[in-house]
Every structure is written in C-alpha cells, then in structure tokens.
C-alpha cells in the first residue's frame, strides 16, 4: 500500500503474513521490518486531527500512531475464537475489517470460521460485529461501491454479499 503521509511519494507498506509488516521509503528498493507479528492487511487512515493512523490486520487488529514504531492491540468484541483479519475498507470515517477462517500449518486440521465483518467508528481503537445477515463469515475481501451506499464482502467460495452502509 502506498503511504499517503510520505511527501516524496516513495513510501510503501507491505503486509507479509507470518513474516510481519515492512516499510520501504524508496518505493521497494529496500525494506525495513516494522513488526514480526502476523500481518495480512494494512491501511492508513486519517486520525481526525490531521495525522494518520496505521492499521495492521493479522491475528488481531493493531494500530500505530507513530508510523509503525509502536503498535497497540485494538479491542475487538467477538466470541473469543481465533481471529484472522485479511482486509480493510473505509467509508466516511467508518472502518471495516474482513475476517477469514483460521488454520495453522502443522497444527491439527481444525479450521475456525471467520467472524465476518467488523466495524470501527473510533479510527480503529475498538471493533464490533457488522455482519448483519451475512450467511458466510469467512470474508476474504471488502470494497465500498462508488456510489458509497454499500459495502461488498467477498467470501470464501466466491460469493459476494452487499451490506448497506
């Protein structure tokens, strides 16, 4: 993901699953590891005060207000089952996170279904269920339509569901 806070336009963030989160200030020529925690998704938001907030999705959602130097675990209201955040979307100050099934290579073949779609109204500090009547909770992708009326959730198996914003 391109870093909108980089004045030169050369900043890039890369989520690298089990290898963590990386930053490049030279458009990918060299990379700096920011965290070794699982990182499947990254999003930079406006924190409402003219600054930016970095969101990192993995086994939880973490946020950083200092460009990834330190991060804090967000509070997520869910069942307590393992969680894997794989995508983010934003619309009019509201953030959304897609959660997918969890399975660990080398572990017994137990797959935990995703938690569906999560929503944050406080720039990623706390998250709540926003799945509504979503029949499949293994969500792999999110997109806001150009008319900004719906959030689309792509689920495992190829189906797409529309949630009203």
Buried (B, 14 or more C-beta within 10 A) or exposed (E): BEBEEBEEEBBBBBBBEEEBBBBBBEEEEEBEEBBEBBBBBBBBBBBEEEEBBBBBBBBBBBBBBEBBEEBEEBEBEBEEEBBBBBBBBBBEEBBBBBBBBBEEEEEEEEEBBBBBBBBBEEBBBBBEBBBEEBEBBBBBBBBBEEEEEBBBBBBBEEEEBEBEB
